């Protein structure tokens, strides 16, 4: 079967995975629990399909010798807690978790079941691992971004919107790394170097997102979105409000911010992270200890720009910038 057909098939089957717990797996099947911090969209389902494809290459096929129990939390902290308790109660052989708050919810439920995380920013400060080279407990995985990205996002936005004199960093303190503090220092340091006034916008609802972006539009300010699960789930509102209020915005390509109509995105290649996570799940199923598997950083980053959005904002993008972009969306 060709890779494209495999991914489509797995994405389709992922959509059919029920929210209620399945029956106990048949004798001989290993159990993999998957808890995700986002809504069930085609793109996120494709990431799980990539993970399943990686497992299949290593000899683990859902329904044949493993059973996957998948839950989607829609960025809701209460759903994270509920599903974490449910999945831990199934006593899986290993758990795949995505995002910091989801991993925290699972850690509260178990200190013994192996957990492999993806798209977690600061696992040491979050208390998931003792250190990156030697995690030391039941949790290991793959980070998606380092704190310096807070400044990198601002640098990229300023490069294509050079007249911007104020810029906000938007996040939900309940789901953002370190309550939002993880990216703020590099963001504010970059703002000082670029002679831009930094603003902090904390949000917990679409109404607060709208109020924040409307205010930025009046001030002719730019917008940097933090990499947190709440902002991912609500990125559609951010994109439409930024367009309506003429606010240049950059996201962490989470998920494909520029492809969805945002101006600019820069971040790790998330399908690659999910694919790499399959190797750790495989090793744990073959008796490896998470404490001995080092936490890994991203190996691929991608820069995307949406030219249609740039034109609507009245921005002229330098040719040198377009040549550096991994994808130019027209």
HUMO-V947442 format. One line per field, one symbol per residue. ss: DSSP state (@ for helix, = for strand, . for the rest). psi: psi as a letter, one per 20 degrees, with the letter a starting at -180 (. if undefined). burial: b if it has 9 or more other C-alpha atoms within 8 Angstrom, else e. A space follows every 50 residues. Layout:
ss: ???
psi: ???
burial: ???
//
This chain:
ss: ..@@@@@@@@@@@@@@.............=======.....@@@@@@@@@ @@@@@@@....=...=======....@@@@@@@@@@@@@....=====.@ @@@@@@@@@.....======..................=====.....@@ @@@@@@@@@@.....======.....@@@@@@@@@@@@@@@@@...==== ==...@@@@@@@@@@@@@...====...@@@@@.@@@@@@@@@@....== =............=====.@@@@@@@@@@@@@@@@....@@@...=.... ======@@@@@@......@@@@@@..===.
psi: pqgghgggghhghhhipqhqprrqqqpipqppqppqjaqnrhghhhghhg ghggghhjjoppigjqppopqpikjohghggghggghhhilrhqppqpqg hghghhhhhpjhpppoqqlpgmhghijhqhrghnhibjpaboqiqrhihh hgggggghhimhipiqqqpproihiqpkjihgigghghghgghjlppqqp opqjrhghgggghgghghjlrrppprnqhghghjhgggghhgghjlopqp rklnplghhiirgqqpaqohhhghghhhhhgghhhkjqphiioqpqrqip qppqqohgggghikqopqhhghhhqhpoo.
burial: eeeeebbbebbeebeeeeeeeeeebeeebbbbbbbbbbbbeeebbbbbbb bbbbbbeeebbbeebbbbbbbbbbbbbebbbebbbbbbeeebbbbbbbbb bbbbbbbebeeebbbbbbbbbbbbebebbbebebbbbbbbbbbbbeebbb bbbbbebbebbeebebbbbbbbbebbbbbbebbbbbbbbbbbeeebbbee bebeeeebbbebbbebbeebbbbbbbbbbbbbbbbebbbebbbebbbbbb bbbbeebbbebbbbbbbbbbbebbbbbbbbbbbbbeeebbbbbbbeebee bbbbbbbebbbebebeeeeeebeebeebbe
//
